[in-house]
Amino acid sequence: MRPYLLIGYVSFFAFAFKLSAQVYKNIQIPPVSSKYPFNECEPSIAINPLNPDEIAAGTVLTGYHFSTDGGQTWQTKSLKSPYGVYGDPVLQYDALGRLYYFHLSDYKKSSHLDRIVCQYADQIDGKFSKGSFPAPNGTKVQDKHWMTIDPKTQVIYMTWTQFDAYDSADPKDTSVIVFSKSTDRGVSWSKPIRISKFGGDCLDGDNTVEGAVPALGANGEIFVCWTGPRGLMFQCSKDGGLTWLPEEKKLSDHVGGWDIQIPGIYRANGLPFLMADMSGGPRNGTIYLNWCDQRNVPNDTDVWLMSSSDGGATWSEAKRVNQDVPGKHQFLTSMAIDQKNGDLHFVYYDRRRFNTNSTDVIWTKSSDGGQSFSEQLISNRPFVPDARVFFGDYLGIAAFDGRVRPIWPRMDNGQITLWTALIDPK
């Protein structure tokens, strides 16, 4: 573990397509010492609401990165657990300042990826618990988890995909969405239950049900969205996850599917992010759904947003978040809501400036519930990815009280590095 600081400045001329020429400091986050060749992918980032100078991040396979000065400098450790640590990091704080690090498992005493592990720490220095998990289901694979935490009760609600057999082409093998919760701050978990009536295949593609993300409603409802062969689907529980709608509700086609082809990218998905405004402001309780698709043409991937102000009964029409002229790729979106003021924040890769695979990183903000968007280029220079190198399935972004910390990998000559930008209240 070592402190690490590398500062760069975005230096560019003002250009078209409504991108603001604001300068933000770019900070490189140190790599994990590991033999895994694709470290620094699939980053997740979280800001401590009790001390916003404490920021934590995770990356595949075992990366734990933390800062105690608002992201100016970082230290890195390799996360360890007796149940194994095998990527898909998701980091969140609860309202009492406990940090949770969720990840896949590689437990040597059982089958590979048979459980989702939750480790927690009450200090940022990386001294995590050994881990807890919802009960495994034999050798079935548990994958792509997300969670939300009730700020009043600290109850954790988690959803994910269960595969009968990962990458199986056998039509008898299916993927389903499951749910579990922890009422004791990550010490133990309820028995997982299936919440999707309709399943998918196990090939980890458009016909797999995947990307299940829970959000908490203003009245304690649990909302969940995912995607798959039937499109973007919505599920709801009003009693803490004991009962659910008898059948999930379709919100929209996921046009072109969620397994998106982007030139120069090993793979890119358009899986959804679901979040609710719990700020107490004018849009308190509004649910927001963010995803990517190629509904126009295959060479034009876009970032989209829908919202519901009545608990998911009705939804707005899809609105395009990226504000460029059609015909370029924006992909691998991630979303955050600043729960102090209700502002929406997005981060995604962007190619509007180029006719090549050169790629920028864009931060977009909406202060009016997604009616309008302000885009800003935040990466200090473009990069060109190599399609032969795994580059992960998502980016990350966190926001609290005007402080915004996007996090993204970049690739130069096939080598991946991890970055954030310092976006603070003016």
N, C-alpha and C positions, 0 to 999 in steps of 0.2 A: 504494500500500500504506500502511495506517495502523493503529495500534493502535486497538482499539475495545472498549469495555466498557459493558454495560448490565445492571444487576442488578435482578431482581425476586424477590419472595418469594411462595410459594404461601400464600394466605390463604383459608381456607375452614373450615366447620364439619365436625365428624365426621358422616359420613352412612352410610347403610346399604350393603349389598352387600359387606361385609368389606374396604372400602378403608381403609387406614391413614392417619391424619391426620398424617403426617410432613411437615415443611417442608424443601424443598430449594431452593437458590438457582438461579434461571434466568438464563442468560447468552445474550444475543443475539450471534450471530456476524455480522461485517460482510458486506455484500453485495459481489458482484463488479461492477466497473464494466463493463457490457456492454449492448449493445442487445437482447440476448435477453430477452423479457418474462417468462420463467418461471424466472429464476435462483433458486437456493437449493432446488431440488427434488432428489429422489432422492439424499439425502446418504449418504455412507459415512464411517466414522470409525475410526481406529486409534490405539492407544497403544504407544509405544516400550517394549519389554520391558527394554531396558538403561537407560532413563531415563523413567519413567512420567510425569514432568512434561511431556514432549514428546508432544503429541497433534496428529494431522493429520486433516483432513477434506477431502472433495471434494463438489462439487455440479455439476449441469448448468448450462450447457453446459461451461464451462471453469474452474469455481471450485476454487481451492486455498486452504484455510484452515489456519492452524497456530497453536499455542499452546506456549509454553515454561514456563508456570507452572501446569500442570495444568488448563487451561481457564478460568482466571480472566479472562485477556485474550487477544485473538486478532488476528492479522493476515491479510490476504487478498491473493492475487495471482490473475492470470489465467494458467492453464497454457497453454503453447505447445509445439507440436511441428511439424516440417516435414510430418508426415503428417496434420495437422489434429487438433483435439480436439472431439469431438461427443457428450459426455455419457456416461451410464451409468458414472459413476466407481465404482471399487472400489479401496479403499486397504488395504494390509496391510504389516506389518513382518515381516522374517525374524528369526531368533533372534540374528543378528549386528548387528541395528540398521539394516539397509538398508530404506528405505521404497519401496514400489512403488505406482504410480498407474496403473491400467488404465482404458482408456476406448475409446469408439468413435472411428472415423476419418472425416475428411472431406478425403481426400487429393486435391488438385486435379489431379494427374497420372494419376488412375485413377478408378474409379467410387465413388460415395458408399457409405460403410459397408462397404467391401470387406475390412476387417481389424480385428482387436483390437490396440490399441497398448499396450505396456508401457513406462512411463518409470520410472526409479528415481533416488533421491537418497540420499547418505550423510550429508547434513546436512539439517536440517528447514527451512532458509531458502528452499526452493523452487527450488534450482538442480538441475533434473532433467536426466537424459540426454535425447537427442533422441528415443529410442524404438526399440523392436524389436517384432517381431510374427511370429506364425505365418504361413506363406505364404498369400496370398490364393488364392481359387479362382475365377478369372475375375471376373465381375461379381456373383457370389453375395453376398448380404448376410450379414454376421457380427454377431450381436447377443446381448445378455443373457448376458454372461460372468460367471463366478465362479471362484475359485481357492483352493487350499490350499497351504501351504508346509511341507515336512518340516523340523522343528526340528533334526534331526540333520545332514542333508545339504544343506539349503537348496534342494533341488530344488522347483521350482514346478510344480504340476499345474493345468491350466486346462481348463474345459469351457464350451461355449456352444451356441447355436442357429445353424445355417446355413440360410438361406432361399434357395431357387432364385431367387425374385423376390419381394421383400417386398410384401405386400398384394395379391398376385395371386390371383384367383379361378379361374385355370386349374387343373383337377384334375391336370394333368401336373406342376405345380410343387409341390414338397414342402419341408417343414422336417425337419431331422435334428439329432441331437446329435453334436458332434464334440469331440475331445480333442487337446491338445498339452501338452508339458512343456518346461521349461528347466532344464538341468543346470549352467548357468554363471551363475546369479543374474540372469537377465533379459537377458543379452547376445544369446542366440540361442534358437531354438525348433525342436522336432521337427516333422516334417511332420504336419499335422492328419490324424486318422483318424476315421471314423465309428464310434460306439459304440452307436447305437440301431438295432436291427433294424427297428423299426416307426417310420415317419415320421408327419408330420401335414401339415395344409394350410399355406398361407402367409398367412393372414388375421390373424395375431396375436391369436387368440382361443382359445376352449376347445378347438378341434380342431387347434391348433398345438402341437407339442412344444416346451416352453419351461421355463425356470427350472432348468437343469442346474447343480447345486452339488456339487463334489467335497469329500470328507473323507478324512483319512488314518487308517488303522486302527493298532492297537497293534503289529502285526507288519509294518507297511509296506504294507498293502493300500490300494488306492485305491477308495473307494466313491463312487458318484454317484447322485443322485436327481433326477428331473424330473417334470413332469406333462404331460398332454395328453389326447387322446381316449380312451386306454385307462386313464387314472387316474394315480395316483402310482407311478412306476416306479423300479426299483433295478438298478444295474449294478455290477460289481466286477472289478478286476484285481489279481492277486497277484504280478505280475512287472513292476511299474513302468510299466504302461500298454502293454506289448508285446502282450498278449492279454487278451481280455475274455470274459465269459460269452457263449455263442453267441446268447443271447436274453435281453433284460432281463426282470426278474421284477416282476410286479405286486404292490404292497404293499397298495393300497386304492383303491377308487373315490374320485375327487375329486368328491364329491357336489355337483351344481349347477354344476360346472365351475370353472375358476380365474379366469375373467373375471367378476368379481362386481360387481353393481350396488348402489351405496351412494348414498342420496339426498344431493344436494349435492356429490358428488365426480365430477369429469370422468371418471375411470375408476379402478377399484381391483382389483388382482389378489390372488389367494391363493396365489401361487407359493411353492414350498417352500424352506426353508433346512435344509441337512444339515450337522451338525458332530459331531465325535467328542471324547470326553474323553481328553486326553493328559496329564493332571495327575500321573499316578502314584499317585493316590488309590484309594479302594475301588471306584470305578466306572471305573477306567482302561480305555480301549478301547470303552466303551459308545458307540453311535452314536445320535444324536438327530435326529429329523425333525420340523420345525415348519412349519405352514401354516395357512391360513384356508379355511373353506368355509361353505356355507349348508345343511348337511345336515338341519337341523330345518325351518325355513321361510324364505322369502326375506327376511323382515324381522328375521332373527336370524342375523347373521354371527358366527362364533366362531373362536377361536384354538385349535389342536390340537397335540398332541405324541404321537409314538410313539418307542419306543426298542428297540434290539437290543443284547444283551450277548454275542452269539455270532457276530459278524462278518456280520450280516445274514441268517443262516439262518432265524431266527424273530424276530418282532416283537411287542411289547406291543399291546394294544388302544389305540385312540386315546383320549387323555385331554384333557379340556377345560382349557385354561390359565386363561382368564378365569373368575372365580368368582361372577359375578352371576347373578341370576334370569334365566332365558331370556326372550328377547323384545327384546333390544337389540343394536346392532351393535358388534362389536370387529373391527378390520380393519387391513390393512397391517402385519402383524407382522414383526418382525426378531428374531434370536436371537444370543446370544454365549455362549461358555463361558469362564469364568475358568480358565485352564490352570495356575494356582497351587493351586487347591483343588477344581476340578470343579463349582463352582456354575454353574447355568444362569440366564441373564438374558434377558428379553424386553421389547420395547417395542412398543406398538401404540396406535392411536386408539380411543377409547371414547365411547359415547353413553348409558351406563346412567343418568346423572343427569337426562336431558332427554327431553322428548317432541317435540323439534325437532331441527334439524341441528347444534345446538351440540355441540362436540367437545372432549373432554379427551385428554390423553396419559397412559398408564399404563405404569409399570415393574413387572415381576413377576420375582420371584426364587424359585428352588427350590434348596435345599441337600441334597436327598435324591434326586436323580436323577429328578425329575418326579413323585414320589409326592404331594407337597403343594406349594402355591404361596402366596406372600405378595405381594399386589398393593398398589401405592401410587400415588396420584395425584401426578404430578410437574410438570404444567404449572401456571403461576401463575394462569391464567384460561382459560376455554373460548374457542373461536373458531368462527365460522360460515363454512364454505367456500362458494365460488361454483362451481357445476357448469360454468360456461362457461370456467373457467380451468384449464388443465392443472396438475395437482398432483403429478405423479410417480407412480411405481409401488412405491416401498418407502421405509422409514425405515432408520436405522442405530443400532447399539449396539456398544460395545467394553467389555471388562472385563479387568482385570489386577490380581491381588493385592488384591482388595477394592475397588479403584477402578472405578467404573462411569460411563461417559459415553454416555448416549443422545443421539441427535441427530434433530431433526424439523423440518419446515416447519410454519408456521401461516399462516393467511390471514385478513386483516382488510380488509374493503371491497375484496376482489379483489386485494389486494397481499400477496405472499408474503414472509415473513421466516424466518430460520433460527435455531434455538435448541438449547441443550444444558442439562442440569441437572448440578450438581456433587454426585455421590453418592460419598462417600469412606468408608473404614473407620472404624468407631466406636471 
